[in-house]
C-alpha cells in the first residue's frame, strides 16, 4: 500500500524534499514507517524522531495521519492504510511581542 509522507521545516532540510510516497506492507504502523524512514535517511532522522531510548518517539514532535495527531489515535501503533498521508511536524514557536 502507498503512504504519502510530508516533511516540514528541519525535517524537510534533512531529507531534501517536502514529500514522497512509500510503498509499505499491509498492516504497517506509524512505528514501521518511522523505521523505514530511519533506514533510508540514517542517523539524522533516527536521532530527530526518536527519543534517546530509541524506543519512544520524540515528545517535541507531532506526528499526524491524515491530519490527526497519533497521540489521539493509537500512538506509534496507529495503523496506516493505502492512500493516507503521514506528516512530521516540528515544534513551532512565536507569538505576540
Secondary structure as the mmCIF struct_conf table of DSSP 4:
data_model
#
loop_
_struct_conf.conf_type_id
_struct_conf.id
_struct_conf.beg_label_comp_id
_struct_conf.beg_label_asym_id
_struct_conf.beg_label_seq_id
_struct_conf.end_label_comp_id
_struct_conf.end_label_asym_id
_struct_conf.end_label_seq_id
STRN STRN1 UNK A 2 UNK A 7
HELX_RH_AL_P HELX_RH_AL_P1 UNK A 9 UNK A 15
TURN_TY1_P TURN_TY1_P1 UNK A 16 UNK A 16
BEND BEND1 UNK A 17 UNK A 18
STRN STRN2 UNK A 19 UNK A 23
TURN_TY1_P TURN_TY1_P2 UNK A 26 UNK A 27
STRN STRN3 UNK A 29 UNK A 29
HELX_RH_AL_P HELX_RH_AL_P2 UNK A 30 UNK A 41
HELX_RH_AL_P HELX_RH_AL_P3 UNK A 43 UNK A 49
STRN STRN4 UNK A 50 UNK A 50
TURN_TY1_P TURN_TY1_P3 UNK A 52 UNK A 53
BEND BEND2 UNK A 54 UNK A 56
STRN STRN5 UNK A 57 UNK A 57
TURN_TY1_P TURN_TY1_P4 UNK A 59 UNK A 60
STRN STRN6 UNK A 62 UNK A 65
TURN_TY1_P TURN_TY1_P5 UNK A 66 UNK A 67
STRN STRN7 UNK A 68 UNK A 69
HELX_RH_3T_P HELX_RH_3T_P1 UNK A 70 UNK A 72
TURN_TY1_P TURN_TY1_P6 UNK A 73 UNK A 74
HELX_RH_3T_P HELX_RH_3T_P2 UNK A 75 UNK A 77
HELX_LH_PP_P HELX_LH_PP_P1 UNK A 78 UNK A 78
STRN STRN8 UNK A 79 UNK A 79
HELX_LH_PP_P HELX_LH_PP_P2 UNK A 80 UNK A 80
TURN_TY1_P TURN_TY1_P7 UNK A 82 UNK A 83
STRN STRN9 UNK A 85 UNK A 89
#
